[in-house]
Amino acid sequence: MAASHFGEKVYIWAAFYQKSQAIDMKTTSQSAHQTYIKQHQDRFLGELFDLLRIPSVSADPKFAPDVRRAAEYIRQRLLEAGADSATIHETNGHPIVYGERIQDPALPTVLVYGHYDVQPADPYELWDSPPFEPVVRQTKEHPEGAIFARGACDDKGQAYMHVKAFETMMQSGTLPCNVKFMIEGEEEVGSDNLEIFVQNNKDLLAADVILISDTGIISNTTPSITVGLRGMSYVEVEVVGPNRDLHSGRYGGAVANPINVLCNMIARLHDEKGRITIPGFYDKVTNLSLDDRKAMHEVPHNDDEFAADLGVDGLQGEEGYTTIERVGIRPTLDVNGIWGGYIGEGAKTVLPSKAYAKISMRLVPDQNSDEVTDMFAKHFLSLAPKGVKVAVRPHHGGEPAVIPTDSLEYRAASAAFEECWGKAPVPTRDGGSIPIVSLFQRELGLDSVLLGFGLDSDNIHSPNEKYGVFNYLKGIETIASFYQHYAGMKK
């Protein structure tokens, strides 16, 4: 009995010693990371600025050379940071940059995903400074300064944090994992070629976890981790009336006006309660329990402050749901652009021949983007009156995803936030879409950790996009911390 009890005590003290050693190693690593980041922060910012100056707009063919230039820039920086290899993989569209550092096949492997392409910067006249000439200015949310440029937050700034976190660990001798990078150039146009690349390179991309920074946090005082994403169905519609533009005085009132028709058809896509009228649209929507809905409201939120920040005097949406629920767990349908007829200076009394609109639908579990696109097309065509022809052209889509919060990977991310930010993160559901998360679940059998650091006020996809200098540098530190916690937990 005594010997057994003595052995038990030895085991307990050994376990305590090992845990203490692990804590000491993490503390030492964090200190080394902080020191290196501080010493090199000006260079880290300068390199990001160089990347932001490249107008890598994937949607516009005239920027194709710049998209490739951004890919080459990422490849070169990966090699300089310590990658064993970094190559550019051609696709039927824009290239994918792949790099890796394999230290020991027995170590866990982290696969980093990001994208170097950006949204169009139009309308340029609404920017306070040129979109591809990064500048730092103070803002209310970023008193230490924010980087204003297209792609600063989405996603060049956040993707580049991983390159610098990798360099930081390499130079401080603290990289505890193998690491692979897959940085693509088509996220903003649907990542059509990424699926083919993933399907054809499963061995190359084999990993234990996928790390993505393309989301955000609640605020710089309330960190969070995204655990749910909505899917996407994106279409363009065309309404064609007469065979040419007509004089509105001679023909107005006698011939269907495509713009009037299009507006009426769009208006009929919602009912008076804010629900989408497409038959079958809600059939597969997963409804959260009352307890889960209640848990969502632990996130700090104030409707009045939310509205004031946007410069509107009220909010609206699907009846029966709060603002947090509407943007996190409910599907939506929105017109992203509408055009037709004469929009130049002065007046031109024309009855247009054609009208167009771009429409996106955000989807939730368990909706399927292809099914919803088909439903939309059938319903929209059924709304067309006589006198016009209607066409629906699908653009791209993606599936919703939910990330478990009880996994080792999530716990490692939570520990990294707690270590670097002094506060445990709040799990949240994001209204945005990252279609590749569900793709990785399906093709690679891996969940992703969404370790993003942007703020809602960072104006992604809008003029004056920005990203906090604090968020960029603290993000590098937090990513490096994730590796330490993840490797320790895997042991």
Secondary structure, 3 states (H helix, E strand, C coil): CHHHHHHHHHHHHHHHHHHHHHHHHHHHHHHHHHHHHHHHHHHHHHHHHHHHCCCCECCCHHHHHHHHHHHHHHHHHHHHHCCCEEEEECCCCCCEEEEEECCCCCCCEEEEEEECCECCCCCHHHCCCCCCCCEEECCCCCCCCEEECCCCCCCHHHHHHHHHHHHHHHHHCCCCCEEEEEEECCHHHCCHHHHHHHHHCCCCCCCCEEEECCCECCCCCCCEEEEEECEEEEEEEEEECCCCCEEHHHHECCECCHHHHHHHHHHCCECCCCCECCCCCCCCCCCCCHHHHHHHCCCCCCHHHHHHHHCCCCCCCCCCCCHHHHHHCCCEEEEEEEEECCCCCCCCCEECCEEEEEEEEEECCCCCHHHHHHHHHHHHHHCCCCCCEEEEEEEEEECCEECCCCCHHHHHHHHHHHHHHCCCCEEEEECCCCCHHHHHHHHCCCCEEECCCECHHHCCCCCCCEEEHHHHHHHHHHHHHHHHHHHHHHC
